[in-house]
Amino acid sequence: MSLIFQIVLPMFGLIALGYWAARYRGFNTAMVQGLSRFVGIYALPALLFSNMASTEIPDPLEWAVVGSFYIAAVAVFLVGGLWMRMAGRREQIAPIGLASSFSNIALLGSPIIMEAYGPTVAVPVMLLIVFQSPLLFTSATMLAETQGSAQGGRSTRPVQATLGAARATLTSPLVVSIILGLAANLIHLTIPPMVMKSFTMMAQTVLPCACFTLGASLALSPASGAVLPAAVVALLKTGLHPLLTWLLATQVFALPPLWVAPAVTAAALPIGINAYVFAERYHAGREVVSMALLISTLLSPVSISVAFMVSSAS
């Protein structure tokens, strides 16, 4: 539990600093938008590329742990997206679906899971990290780009709209960085250390800049009306996702405890900060996602502790 707070509290400190800067020190909307664009177009793609290029992909892969976690994640994504569709907020389908299912594994979860279960869980944790961005980010980007095509007046020509959405998805900085990083990994491309160092330096700015931007955005755009829907999103992430993962891992795939524990704990993690960056990039659902991120982070000590107990009893 102390390790959870050691990692979570600094995030709240950065969020509070961003809130203070925007509320009292003149950090205005244009500055927030500029910092957000830097994170979404440059820093986050650098993080995705460097992670994909340098991650050692296990061989053979244990598909059952991937299936347990990501079948549950896709199910929760669909629940969040269908909720927005039924509410008439089609532009929020992608960001709310992503926020409901995207765990903070790399930045928050990996040190907690490794500390809790030891180095023997490194392989399942790595598998979950490797597949999260390609599966969830790419799906959310496709949905967002398709929605953008429809809003742009091209929905009456479905073939052109679909091709336009596919082209926009494939040329999105987020997806391009994932594809290039995975390709570099698979062909064992040697990236010059100076180049990789540049990517690593930019990647290290994602968490502090995203937290700072989140705090500033909350100060400039009070999200009081988003508290209830944000709480639902947070509960989908920290409640429904780990529950479905546990059911799939134990009742469907019958995974051994060594593989059940990291999957369920990863699902119980709060929303990843990248989901907020995604919402900022597409200017949709920002208030709900930002508040949901805060609420899920507040809930995470409880959800992670429950995951520990359930996994230990499995």
Buried (B, 14 or more C-beta within 10 A) or exposed (E): EEEBEEBBEEBBEBBBBBBBBBBEEEBEEEBBBEBBEBBBBBBBBBBBBBBBBBBEEEEEEBEBBBBBBBBBBBBBBBBBBEBBBEEEBBBBBBBBBBBBBBBBBBBBBBBBBBEBBEEEBBBBBBBBBBBBBBBBBBBBBBBBBBBBBBEEEBEEEEEEBBEBBBEBBBEBBBBBBBBBBBEBBEEEEEBEEEEBEEBBEBBBBBBBBBBBBBBBBBBBBEBEEBBEBBBBBBBBBBBBBBBBBBBBBBEEBEBEEBBBBBBBBBBBBBBBBBBBBBBBBBEBBBBBBBBBBBBBBBBBBBBBBBBBEBBEEB
